[in-house]
Amino acid sequence: MSVQEETFLTPVVPLDFTYNYYIGQYLTRYFKGFKEKKILGSRCPGCSKVAVPPRKYCGVCNKVMEEMVELPQEGTLENFTVGHVTMEKGGRLSPAEKPYVLGLIKLDDKASLLLHKVEGVDPSQVKAGMKVKAVWKDQVEGDYWDLDHFEPA
Amino acid sequence: MDKKVAIVGFRMKSAPDLVTTRERLTFELTRGLFDDLGIEREDVDTTIFCTNDFLDGRTISNCFLEGPAGCYMRDESKVEMDALNGLMYACMRILSGQYRTAMVVSLALTGYQVSPYLHIEYQLSPIYDRQMRLLNELSAAALQARSYLTRYGYSEELLDAVAVQALSNAAANPYQARRIPGVSKEKVASSSPYYEPLKELHCYPPTDGGCVLLLASAERAKELTDKPVWVLGMGQSIETFYLGERDLFRSPSTVKAAKRAYELAGIKDPKAEVDLAEVSALFAHQEPLLAEALGLLEEGAAESSYQSGDTAVSGKMPINPSGGALGGHPVSATGLIRAAEAVRQLRGEAGENQVGKAEVAVVHGQDGPCAQQNAVVVLGV
Protein backbone atom coordinates (compact mmCIF):
# COMPACT_ATOMS: atom_id res chain seq x y z
CA MET A 1 0.00 0.00 0.00
CA SER A 2 1.44 3.38 -0.96
CA VAL A 3 1.63 6.25 1.47
CA GLN A 4 -1.08 8.17 -0.34
CA GLU A 5 -3.58 5.34 0.17
CA GLU A 6 -3.11 5.31 3.92
CA THR A 7 -5.06 7.40 6.35
CA PHE A 8 -4.04 8.13 9.90
CA LEU A 9 -5.72 9.41 13.00
CA THR A 10 -4.48 12.92 13.73
CA PRO A 11 -4.91 13.47 17.47
CA VAL A 12 -4.50 17.10 18.49
CA VAL A 13 -1.71 17.43 21.04
CA PRO A 14 -1.73 20.86 22.69
CA LEU A 15 1.18 22.05 24.80
CA ASP A 16 -0.68 24.47 27.03
CA PHE A 17 1.24 25.08 30.19
CA THR A 18 2.44 28.28 31.83
CA TYR A 19 5.90 29.67 32.39
CA ASN A 20 6.16 32.33 35.10
CA TYR A 21 9.21 34.36 34.06
CA TYR A 22 10.81 37.08 36.15
CA ILE A 23 11.61 39.93 33.78
CA GLY A 24 14.68 41.03 35.76
CA GLN A 25 15.90 44.39 37.05
CA TYR A 26 16.54 46.11 33.71
CA LEU A 27 13.16 45.59 32.05
CA THR A 28 11.61 46.48 35.40
CA ARG A 29 13.42 49.85 35.25
CA TYR A 30 12.26 50.27 31.65
CA PHE A 31 8.64 49.86 32.62
CA LYS A 32 9.07 52.08 35.70
CA GLY A 33 10.26 54.72 33.22
CA PHE A 34 7.03 54.17 31.26
CA LYS A 35 5.09 55.33 34.35
CA GLU A 36 6.72 58.74 33.79
CA LYS A 37 6.38 58.45 30.00
CA LYS A 38 10.16 58.06 29.68
CA ILE A 39 12.03 55.73 27.33
CA LEU A 40 15.13 54.38 29.07
CA GLY A 41 18.16 52.52 27.79
CA SER A 42 21.39 51.21 29.29
CA ARG A 43 24.76 52.54 28.13
CA CYS A 44 27.82 50.32 27.73
CA PRO A 45 30.97 51.68 29.42
CA GLY A 46 33.02 50.02 26.66
CA CYS A 47 31.50 51.01 23.32
CA SER A 48 29.11 53.69 24.69
CA LYS A 49 26.23 52.18 22.72
CA VAL A 50 22.79 52.25 24.31
CA ALA A 51 20.52 49.20 24.44
CA VAL A 52 16.78 49.89 24.19
CA PRO A 53 15.03 48.25 25.99
CA PRO A 54 17.87 48.21 28.52
CA ARG A 55 19.65 45.05 29.56
CA LYS A 56 22.58 44.27 31.78
CA TYR A 57 25.22 42.95 29.40
CA CYS A 58 26.86 44.30 26.27
CA GLY A 59 27.51 41.31 24.03
CA VAL A 60 30.23 43.03 22.01
CA CYS A 61 32.27 44.33 24.97
CA ASN A 62 31.26 41.65 27.48
CA LYS A 63 30.82 44.41 30.07
CA VAL A 64 28.11 45.21 32.60
CA MET A 65 25.98 48.20 31.62
CA GLU A 66 25.15 50.13 34.77
CA GLU A 67 24.29 53.60 33.46
CA MET A 68 20.65 54.20 32.55
CA VAL A 69 19.98 56.99 30.05
CA GLU A 70 16.75 58.62 28.94
CA LEU A 71 16.18 58.69 25.19
CA PRO A 72 14.38 61.32 23.12
CA GLN A 73 10.72 60.69 22.30
CA GLU A 74 11.29 61.62 18.68
CA GLY A 75 13.41 59.67 16.26
CA THR A 76 13.94 58.47 12.71
CA LEU A 77 12.23 55.56 11.03
CA GLU A 78 15.28 53.60 9.86
CA ASN A 79 13.53 50.60 8.34
CA PHE A 80 9.97 49.29 8.16
CA THR A 81 7.67 46.64 6.79
CA VAL A 82 3.98 46.71 5.94
CA GLY A 83 2.25 43.61 7.26
CA HIS A 84 -0.52 42.02 5.19
CA VAL A 85 -0.78 38.95 7.42
CA THR A 86 -0.85 38.27 11.12
CA MET A 87 0.69 35.28 12.81
CA GLU A 88 -1.66 33.74 15.30
CA LYS A 89 -0.78 31.61 18.29
CA GLY A 90 0.40 28.28 16.94
CA GLY A 91 2.14 29.92 13.99
CA ARG A 92 -0.86 30.09 11.66
CA LEU A 93 -0.88 32.92 9.10
CA SER A 94 -4.10 34.86 8.53
CA PRO A 95 -4.81 37.83 6.29
CA ALA A 96 -4.63 41.09 8.26
CA GLU A 97 -7.84 43.14 8.57
CA LYS A 98 -5.94 46.01 7.02
CA PRO A 99 -2.25 46.61 6.24
CA TYR A 100 -0.19 47.80 9.22
CA VAL A 101 3.29 49.23 9.65
CA LEU A 102 6.09 47.90 11.83
CA GLY A 103 9.14 50.13 12.09
CA LEU A 104 12.67 50.03 13.43
CA ILE A 105 13.12 53.42 15.07
CA LYS A 106 16.39 55.20 15.87
CA LEU A 107 15.95 57.44 18.92
CA ASP A 108 19.63 58.33 19.21
CA ASP A 109 22.71 57.73 17.04
CA LYS A 110 24.20 55.49 19.72
CA ALA A 111 20.99 53.64 20.52
CA SER A 112 19.83 50.26 19.24
CA LEU A 113 16.76 50.38 16.98
CA LEU A 114 13.41 49.98 18.71
CA LEU A 115 10.76 47.92 16.92
CA HIS A 116 7.27 49.36 17.22
CA LYS A 117 3.99 50.01 15.44
CA VAL A 118 3.80 53.13 13.27
CA GLU A 119 0.29 54.58 12.99
CA GLY A 120 -1.37 57.76 11.79
CA VAL A 121 0.03 57.42 8.28
CA ASP A 122 -1.18 55.60 5.16
CA PRO A 123 1.05 52.48 4.91
CA SER A 124 1.68 53.23 1.23
CA GLN A 125 3.10 56.65 2.18
CA VAL A 126 5.62 55.43 4.76
CA LYS A 127 9.24 56.19 3.89
CA ALA A 128 12.49 55.29 5.60
CA GLY A 129 14.00 58.46 7.07
CA MET A 130 10.65 59.82 8.29
CA LYS A 131 10.63 61.56 11.66
CA VAL A 132 8.37 59.82 14.15
CA LYS A 133 7.37 60.44 17.76
CA ALA A 134 6.19 58.30 20.65
CA VAL A 135 2.47 58.17 21.44
CA TRP A 136 1.59 57.07 24.98
CA LYS A 137 -1.61 55.70 26.39
CA ASP A 138 -3.49 58.30 28.43
CA GLN A 139 -3.30 56.11 31.49
CA VAL A 140 0.19 54.69 31.89
CA GLU A 141 0.60 51.74 34.25
CA GLY A 142 4.23 50.71 33.87
CA ASP A 143 3.41 47.94 31.42
CA TYR A 144 4.40 46.76 27.92
CA TRP A 145 1.81 48.71 25.95
CA ASP A 146 1.99 52.08 27.76
CA LEU A 147 4.12 53.16 24.82
CA ASP A 148 1.32 52.51 22.37
CA HIS A 149 2.85 53.33 18.99
CA PHE A 150 4.82 55.92 17.02
CA GLU A 151 3.35 58.42 14.57
CA PRO A 152 4.79 60.97 12.13
CA ALA A 153 6.35 63.89 14.03
CA MET B 1 41.61 19.44 6.29
CA ASP B 2 43.29 17.58 3.47
CA LYS B 3 41.02 14.64 2.71
CA LYS B 4 40.69 13.18 6.19
CA VAL B 5 36.89 12.85 6.30
CA ALA B 6 34.55 12.01 3.42
CA ILE B 7 30.83 11.91 2.81
CA VAL B 8 30.18 8.42 1.50
CA GLY B 9 26.40 8.36 1.11
CA PHE B 10 23.12 10.11 1.75
CA ARG B 11 19.36 9.73 1.58
CA MET B 12 16.86 12.58 1.59
CA LYS B 13 13.18 13.17 1.05
CA SER B 14 10.88 16.22 1.11
CA ALA B 15 7.25 17.03 0.35
CA PRO B 16 4.58 19.50 1.46
CA ASP B 17 3.06 16.67 3.52
CA LEU B 18 4.70 13.24 3.71
CA VAL B 19 1.76 11.76 5.65
CA THR B 20 4.17 9.93 7.88
CA THR B 21 5.59 9.69 11.38
CA ARG B 22 9.01 10.83 12.57
CA GLU B 23 9.99 7.24 13.37
CA ARG B 24 8.95 5.95 9.96
CA LEU B 25 10.75 8.72 8.06
CA THR B 26 13.88 8.12 10.15
CA PHE B 27 13.76 4.38 9.48
CA GLU B 28 13.17 4.78 5.73
CA LEU B 29 16.07 7.20 5.38
CA THR B 30 18.62 5.39 7.56
CA ARG B 31 17.75 1.85 6.45
CA GLY B 32 17.85 3.11 2.86
CA LEU B 33 21.32 4.52 3.42
CA PHE B 34 22.55 1.26 4.97
CA ASP B 35 21.20 -0.67 1.98
CA ASP B 36 22.80 1.79 -0.48
CA LEU B 37 26.19 1.22 1.15
CA GLY B 38 25.76 -2.49 1.91
CA ILE B 39 26.30 -1.93 5.62
CA GLU B 40 24.44 -2.74 8.82
CA ARG B 41 23.80 -0.56 11.85
CA GLU B 42 26.90 -1.95 13.61
CA ASP B 43 28.98 -0.26 10.90
CA VAL B 44 27.88 3.18 12.13
CA ASP B 45 30.24 4.09 14.97
CA THR B 46 28.36 7.21 16.13
CA THR B 47 25.09 8.94 15.23
CA ILE B 48 24.37 12.66 15.49
CA PHE B 49 20.72 13.71 15.47
CA CYS B 50 19.61 17.21 14.53
CA THR B 51 15.94 17.53 15.36
CA ASN B 52 14.02 20.26 17.11
CA ASP B 53 12.42 19.51 20.45
CA PHE B 54 9.89 22.26 20.08
CA LEU B 55 8.76 21.18 16.62
CA ASP B 56 8.66 17.54 17.68
CA GLY B 57 6.65 18.51 20.77
CA ARG B 58 8.97 16.39 22.93
CA THR B 59 12.06 17.19 24.95
CA ILE B 60 15.31 15.52 23.89
CA SER B 61 13.54 14.55 20.72
CA ASN B 62 16.28 12.16 19.62
CA CYS B 63 15.42 9.76 22.44
CA PHE B 64 12.60 8.06 20.51
CA LEU B 65 14.63 7.69 17.31
CA GLU B 66 17.38 5.28 18.48
CA GLY B 67 15.35 2.28 17.30
CA PRO B 68 14.42 3.58 13.85
CA ALA B 69 17.95 4.97 13.28
CA GLY B 70 19.64 1.73 14.31
CA CYS B 71 21.65 3.18 17.18
CA TYR B 72 20.16 1.17 20.04
CA MET B 73 22.92 0.54 22.60
CA ARG B 74 25.36 2.55 20.51
CA ASP B 75 27.11 5.91 20.66
CA GLU B 76 24.85 8.86 19.81
CA SER B 77 24.45 12.57 20.46
CA LYS B 78 22.40 15.54 19.32
CA VAL B 79 22.75 19.08 18.02
CA GLU B 80 19.64 21.24 18.42
CA MET B 81 20.50 23.53 15.50
CA ASP B 82 20.64 23.44 11.76
CA ALA B 83 22.09 20.07 10.80
CA LEU B 84 25.13 21.51 9.04
CA ASN B 85 26.37 22.09 12.60
CA GLY B 86 25.67 18.38 13.16
CA LEU B 87 27.77 17.51 10.12
CA MET B 88 30.63 19.53 11.60
CA TYR B 89 30.21 17.74 14.95
CA ALA B 90 30.27 14.38 13.17
CA CYS B 91 33.46 15.41 11.35
CA MET B 92 35.11 16.35 14.62
CA ARG B 93 34.19 12.99 16.08
CA ILE B 94 35.93 11.21 13.21
CA LEU B 95 38.91 13.57 13.45
CA SER B 96 39.19 12.63 17.16
CA GLY B 97 40.32 9.20 15.98
CA GLN B 98 37.72 7.37 18.06
CA TYR B 99 35.27 6.74 15.24
CA ARG B 100 35.68 5.55 11.67
CA THR B 101 32.12 6.38 10.61
CA ALA B 102 29.56 8.93 11.78
CA MET B 103 25.95 9.30 10.61
CA VAL B 104 24.05 12.59 10.72
CA VAL B 105 20.25 12.32 10.89
CA SER B 106 17.94 15.31 10.59
CA LEU B 107 14.24 15.67 9.94
CA ALA B 108 11.22 17.85 10.60
CA LEU B 109 7.54 17.39 9.88
CA THR B 110 6.80 21.09 9.53
CA GLY B 111 4.57 20.77 6.48
CA TYR B 112 1.15 19.86 7.83
CA GLN B 113 1.66 18.55 11.36
CA VAL B 114 3.13 21.65 13.02
CA SER B 115 3.82 25.22 11.87
CA PRO B 116 7.46 25.87 10.86
CA TYR B 117 7.16 29.44 12.14
CA LEU B 118 7.05 28.22 15.75
CA HIS B 119 10.77 27.53 15.51
CA ILE B 120 11.63 31.25 15.49
CA GLU B 121 8.53 32.30 17.44
CA TYR B 122 9.79 30.43 20.47
CA GLN B 123 13.40 31.54 20.03
CA LEU B 124 12.24 35.11 20.60
CA SER B 125 12.41 36.65 24.07
CA PRO B 126 9.49 35.41 26.18
CA ILE B 127 9.64 38.50 28.37
CA TYR B 128 9.73 41.08 25.60
CA ASP B 129 9.21 40.04 21.95
CA ARG B 130 6.58 37.45 22.73
CA GLN B 131 4.71 39.92 24.92
CA MET B 132 4.78 42.63 22.22
CA ARG B 133 3.89 40.17 19.40
CA LEU B 134 5.35 42.44 16.71
CA LEU B 135 8.29 40.30 15.69
CA ASN B 136 7.99 36.90 14.09
CA GLU B 137 10.07 34.97 11.57
CA LEU B 138 8.40 36.64 8.59
CA SER B 139 8.29 40.24 9.87
CA ALA B 140 11.96 39.93 10.89
CA ALA B 141 12.90 38.57 7.45
CA ALA B 142 10.96 41.39 5.78
CA LEU B 143 12.93 44.00 7.74
CA GLN B 144 16.12 42.28 6.66
CA ALA B 145 14.96 42.21 3.03
CA ARG B 146 14.14 45.92 3.08
CA SER B 147 17.44 46.75 4.76
CA TYR B 148 19.33 44.82 2.06
CA LEU B 149 17.43 46.29 -0.90
CA THR B 150 17.75 49.84 0.47
CA ARG B 151 21.44 49.55 1.26
CA TYR B 152 22.41 48.68 -2.31
CA GLY B 153 19.60 50.48 -4.11
CA TYR B 154 18.14 47.25 -5.50
CA SER B 155 14.56 47.16 -6.74
CA GLU B 156 12.06 44.64 -5.41
CA GLU B 157 12.38 42.89 -8.78
CA LEU B 158 15.62 41.40 -7.50
CA LEU B 159 13.52 39.29 -5.11
CA ASP B 160 11.42 38.05 -8.04
CA ALA B 161 14.53 37.23 -10.09
CA VAL B 162 16.10 35.26 -7.24
CA ALA B 163 12.84 33.40 -6.57
CA VAL B 164 12.28 32.55 -10.25
CA GLN B 165 15.79 31.10 -10.56
CA ALA B 166 15.44 29.10 -7.32
CA LEU B 167 11.92 27.84 -8.04
CA SER B 168 12.82 26.92 -11.64
CA ASN B 169 15.77 24.90 -10.37
CA ALA B 170 13.53 23.34 -7.71
CA ALA B 171 10.93 22.37 -10.32
CA ALA B 172 13.57 20.25 -12.09
CA ASN B 173 14.77 18.59 -8.88
CA PRO B 174 12.90 15.45 -7.82
CA TYR B 175 14.14 15.86 -4.22
CA GLN B 176 12.36 19.19 -3.74
CA ALA B 177 8.99 19.72 -2.02
CA ARG B 178 7.76 22.82 -3.88
CA ARG B 179 7.89 22.16 -7.61
CA ILE B 180 5.93 24.73 -9.59
CA PRO B 181 5.91 24.08 -13.33
CA GLY B 182 6.60 27.11 -15.53
CA VAL B 183 7.17 29.55 -12.70
CA SER B 184 7.49 33.13 -13.98
CA LYS B 185 8.30 36.58 -12.59
CA GLU B 186 4.64 37.46 -12.95
CA LYS B 187 3.61 34.46 -10.90
CA VAL B 188 6.08 35.32 -8.15
CA ALA B 189 5.19 39.02 -8.18
CA SER B 190 1.47 38.27 -7.98
CA SER B 191 1.76 35.81 -5.07
CA SER B 192 0.19 36.83 -1.74
CA PRO B 193 1.91 39.65 0.12
CA TYR B 194 3.13 38.61 3.60
CA TYR B 195 5.24 41.42 5.01
CA GLU B 196 6.49 43.90 2.40
CA PRO B 197 8.60 43.44 0.41
CA LEU B 198 8.22 39.67 0.90
CA LYS B 199 5.52 37.70 -0.88
CA GLU B 200 4.59 34.07 -0.51
CA LEU B 201 6.89 32.84 -3.29
CA HIS B 202 9.84 34.80 -1.90
CA CYS B 203 9.56 32.68 1.25
CA TYR B 204 10.28 29.03 2.00
CA PRO B 205 7.25 26.73 1.97
CA PRO B 206 6.13 24.72 5.03
CA THR B 207 7.82 21.38 4.39
CA ASP B 208 8.04 17.81 5.67
CA GLY B 209 11.39 16.21 5.09
CA GLY B 210 14.66 14.82 6.25
CA CYS B 211 18.17 13.88 5.30
CA VAL B 212 20.73 11.36 6.50
CA LEU B 213 24.37 11.35 5.56
CA LEU B 214 27.25 9.02 6.39
CA LEU B 215 30.75 10.36 6.98
CA ALA B 216 33.83 8.16 7.12
CA SER B 217 37.54 8.42 7.77
CA ALA B 218 39.72 8.40 4.64
CA GLU B 219 40.62 4.75 5.08
CA ARG B 220 37.05 3.59 5.71
CA ALA B 221 35.67 5.81 2.95
CA LYS B 222 37.71 3.94 0.34
CA GLU B 223 36.04 0.69 1.44
CA LEU B 224 32.54 2.16 1.28
CA THR B 225 32.48 4.15 -1.97
CA ASP B 226 34.26 4.83 -5.24
CA LYS B 227 33.01 8.42 -5.11
CA PRO B 228 34.03 9.98 -1.81
CA VAL B 229 33.25 13.68 -1.37
CA TRP B 230 35.78 15.23 0.97
CA VAL B 231 35.09 17.71 3.74
CA LEU B 232 37.82 20.27 3.04
CA GLY B 233 36.92 23.00 5.53
CA MET B 234 34.32 24.16 8.01
CA GLY B 235 33.52 27.11 10.25
CA GLN B 236 30.64 28.70 12.14
CA SER B 237 29.81 31.91 13.93
CA ILE B 238 26.90 33.58 15.71
CA GLU B 239 25.94 37.24 15.96
CA THR B 240 23.81 39.12 18.44
CA PHE B 241 20.27 38.01 19.11
CA TYR B 242 18.97 41.60 19.21
CA LEU B 243 17.78 42.63 15.73
CA GLY B 244 17.90 46.34 16.59
CA GLU B 245 21.66 46.02 17.07
CA ARG B 246 22.41 44.24 13.80
CA ASP B 247 23.20 45.63 10.35
CA LEU B 248 20.59 43.44 8.74
CA PHE B 249 21.86 44.10 5.20
CA ARG B 250 24.94 41.98 5.80
CA SER B 251 25.96 38.79 7.54
CA PRO B 252 29.25 39.27 9.41
CA SER B 253 28.90 35.87 11.07
CA THR B 254 28.77 34.20 7.64
CA VAL B 255 31.87 36.16 6.61
CA LYS B 256 33.68 34.86 9.68
CA ALA B 257 32.47 31.27 9.29
CA ALA B 258 33.48 31.29 5.61
CA LYS B 259 36.91 32.70 6.35
CA ARG B 260 37.67 29.83 8.70
CA ALA B 261 36.27 27.24 6.28
CA TYR B 262 38.25 28.63 3.33
CA GLU B 263 41.46 28.75 5.36
CA LEU B 264 41.08 25.09 6.30
CA ALA B 265 40.34 24.25 2.66
CA GLY B 266 43.29 26.28 1.39
CA ILE B 267 40.98 28.49 -0.70
CA LYS B 268 42.37 31.98 -1.23
CA ASP B 269 40.06 33.31 -3.93
CA PRO B 270 36.57 31.82 -3.52
CA LYS B 271 35.20 33.49 -6.68
CA ALA B 272 37.82 31.67 -8.75
CA GLU B 273 38.14 28.43 -6.81
CA VAL B 274 34.53 27.57 -5.86
CA ASP B 275 32.42 25.94 -8.58
CA LEU B 276 28.97 26.14 -6.95
CA ALA B 277 27.21 27.00 -3.71
CA GLU B 278 24.29 25.48 -1.84
CA VAL B 279 23.08 28.25 0.47
CA SER B 280 20.32 27.97 3.10
CA ALA B 281 18.47 31.09 1.96
CA LEU B 282 15.03 30.86 3.56
CA PHE B 283 13.88 34.05 1.84
CA ALA B 284 14.77 35.38 -1.61
CA HIS B 285 16.89 38.31 -0.41
CA GLN B 286 19.04 36.03 1.72
CA GLU B 287 20.48 34.22 -1.30
CA PRO B 288 22.49 37.16 -2.72
CA LEU B 289 23.10 38.53 0.79
CA LEU B 290 24.66 35.25 1.93
CA ALA B 291 26.45 34.63 -1.38
CA GLU B 292 28.15 38.02 -0.93
CA ALA B 293 29.09 37.12 2.65
CA LEU B 294 30.53 33.84 1.35
CA GLY B 295 32.72 35.86 -1.01
CA LEU B 296 31.08 34.38 -4.11
CA LEU B 297 29.33 37.48 -5.50
CA GLU B 298 30.60 41.03 -5.70
CA GLU B 299 29.02 43.15 -2.96
CA GLY B 300 26.43 45.46 -4.48
CA ALA B 301 26.30 43.64 -7.83
CA ALA B 302 23.51 41.15 -7.09
CA GLU B 303 21.04 42.60 -9.59
CA SER B 304 23.45 42.25 -12.51
CA SER B 305 24.62 38.81 -11.32
CA TYR B 306 21.06 37.46 -11.39
CA GLN B 307 20.06 39.28 -14.59
CA SER B 308 23.13 38.11 -16.50
CA GLY B 309 22.60 34.49 -15.50
CA ASP B 310 25.89 34.25 -13.61
CA THR B 311 24.11 32.53 -10.72
CA ALA B 312 22.12 30.09 -12.90
CA VAL B 313 22.97 26.38 -13.27
CA SER B 314 24.85 27.26 -16.48
CA GLY B 315 26.41 30.45 -15.04
CA LYS B 316 29.93 31.09 -13.82
CA MET B 317 28.89 30.95 -10.14
CA PRO B 318 25.82 28.74 -9.80
CA ILE B 319 24.00 29.49 -6.54
CA ASN B 320 21.55 26.86 -5.33
CA PRO B 321 21.37 24.77 -8.51
CA SER B 322 19.14 22.46 -6.43
CA GLY B 323 16.58 25.23 -5.97
CA GLY B 324 17.64 25.81 -2.38
CA ALA B 325 15.32 26.31 0.56
CA LEU B 326 12.66 28.11 -1.50
CA GLY B 327 11.99 24.58 -2.79
CA GLY B 328 11.72 23.12 0.69
CA HIS B 329 12.74 23.78 4.28
CA PRO B 330 12.24 20.98 6.78
CA VAL B 331 13.43 23.11 9.71
CA SER B 332 16.85 21.87 10.96
CA ALA B 333 17.45 19.47 8.05
CA THR B 334 17.91 22.19 5.44
CA GLY B 335 21.67 22.68 5.88
CA LEU B 336 22.22 18.92 5.62
CA ILE B 337 20.04 18.77 2.51
CA ARG B 338 22.24 21.51 1.01
CA ALA B 339 25.26 19.28 1.73
CA ALA B 340 23.57 16.28 0.08
CA GLU B 341 22.70 18.42 -2.94
CA ALA B 342 26.35 19.50 -3.18
CA VAL B 343 27.36 15.83 -3.05
CA ARG B 344 25.02 15.11 -6.00
CA GLN B 345 26.73 17.92 -7.93
CA LEU B 346 30.28 16.85 -7.03
CA ARG B 347 29.53 13.27 -8.04
CA GLY B 348 28.01 14.44 -11.32
CA GLU B 349 24.63 12.99 -10.36
CA ALA B 350 22.48 16.14 -10.33
CA GLY B 351 20.59 15.35 -13.53
CA GLU B 352 18.96 18.34 -15.21
CA ASN B 353 20.48 20.65 -12.59
CA GLN B 354 24.06 19.45 -13.04
CA VAL B 355 26.56 22.29 -13.30
CA GLY B 356 29.46 22.00 -15.77
CA LYS B 357 32.56 21.95 -13.60
CA ALA B 358 31.82 20.68 -10.10
CA GLU B 359 34.93 20.00 -8.07
CA VAL B 360 34.61 22.39 -5.13
CA ALA B 361 31.30 23.36 -3.48
CA VAL B 362 30.43 25.66 -0.59
CA VAL B 363 27.55 24.63 1.65
CA HIS B 364 25.81 26.94 4.12
CA GLY B 365 23.35 26.42 6.95
CA GLN B 366 21.63 28.91 9.23
CA ASP B 367 19.60 29.16 12.39
CA GLY B 368 17.95 31.96 14.37
CA PRO B 369 16.03 35.06 13.28
CA CYS B 370 17.47 36.63 10.10
CA ALA B 371 20.26 34.03 9.91
CA GLN B 372 21.70 34.80 13.34
CA GLN B 373 23.91 31.72 13.34
CA ASN B 374 25.73 30.52 10.24
CA ALA B 375 27.70 27.40 9.40
CA VAL B 376 29.86 26.96 6.31
CA VAL B 377 31.36 23.74 4.96
CA VAL B 378 33.59 23.35 1.91
CA LEU B 379 33.28 20.06 0.02
CA GLY B 380 35.41 18.79 -2.83
CA VAL B 381 36.39 15.79 -4.95
Boltz contact constraints between the chains, C-beta under 6 A:
constraints:
  - contact:
      token1: [A, 3]
      token2: [B, 19]
      max_distance: 6.0
  - contact:
      token1: [A, 13]
      token2: [B, 57]
      max_distance: 6.0
  - contact:
      token1: [A, 21]
      token2: [B, 126]
      max_distance: 6.0
  - contact:
      token1: [A, 21]
      token2: [B, 127]
      max_distance: 6.0
  - contact:
      token1: [A, 23]
      token2: [B, 127]
      max_distance: 6.0
  - contact:
      token1: [A, 59]
      token2: [B, 240]
      max_distance: 6.0
  - contact:
      token1: [A, 79]
      token2: [B, 143]
      max_distance: 6.0
  - contact:
      token1: [A, 79]
      token2: [B, 146]
      max_distance: 6.0
  - contact:
      token1: [A, 79]
      token2: [B, 147]
      max_distance: 6.0
  - contact:
      token1: [A, 81]
      token2: [B, 139]
      max_distance: 6.0
  - contact:
      token1: [A, 81]
      token2: [B, 142]
      max_distance: 6.0
  - contact:
      token1: [A, 81]
      token2: [B, 143]
      max_distance: 6.0
  - contact:
      token1: [A, 81]
      token2: [B, 195]
      max_distance: 6.0
  - contact:
      token1: [A, 81]
      token2: [B, 196]
      max_distance: 6.0
  - contact:
      token1: [A, 82]
      token2: [B, 196]
      max_distance: 6.0
  - contact:
      token1: [A, 83]
      token2: [B, 195]
      max_distance: 6.0
  - contact:
      token1: [A, 84]
      token2: [B, 193]
      max_distance: 6.0
  - contact:
      token1: [A, 85]
      token2: [B, 194]
      max_distance: 6.0
  - contact:
      token1: [A, 87]
      token2: [B, 136]
      max_distance: 6.0
  - contact:
      token1: [A, 91]
      token2: [B, 115]
      max_distance: 6.0
  - contact:
      token1: [A, 91]
      token2: [B, 117]
      max_distance: 6.0
  - contact:
      token1: [A, 91]
      token2: [B, 118]
      max_distance: 6.0
  - contact:
      token1: [A, 91]
      token2: [B, 121]
      max_distance: 6.0
  - contact:
      token1: [A, 102]
      token2: [B, 134]
      max_distance: 6.0
  - contact:
      token1: [A, 102]
      token2: [B, 139]
      max_distance: 6.0
  - contact:
      token1: [A, 112]
      token2: [B, 244]
      max_distance: 6.0
  - contact:
      token1: [A, 112]
      token2: [B, 245]
      max_distance: 6.0
  - contact:
      token1: [A, 113]
      token2: [B, 244]
      max_distance: 6.0
  - contact:
      token1: [A, 115]
      token2: [B, 134]
      max_distance: 6.0
  - contact:
      token1: [A, 144]
      token2: [B, 131]
      max_distance: 6.0
